[in-house]
């Protein structure tokens, strides 16, 4: 599995909705790809925060980093 495949299936992976073969391939890729591992962890955190109704405050540096990452990802899809 390639990075693009992991990104395309990230929510299904987090939801446990991938078939066994795809999940195994994704996990194998994640074990060797730091970029995808970080993206998975960040996405998992974002999903957890979205489900939390309490206000979340980020320090300015973390907020800027997250915003840059989101804008970068959205820009890639354009």
Secondary structure, 3 states (H helix, E strand, C coil): CCHHHHHHCHHHHHHCCCCHHHHHHHHHHHCCCHHHHHHHHHHHHHHHHHCCCCCCCCCHHHHHHHHHHHHHHHHHHC
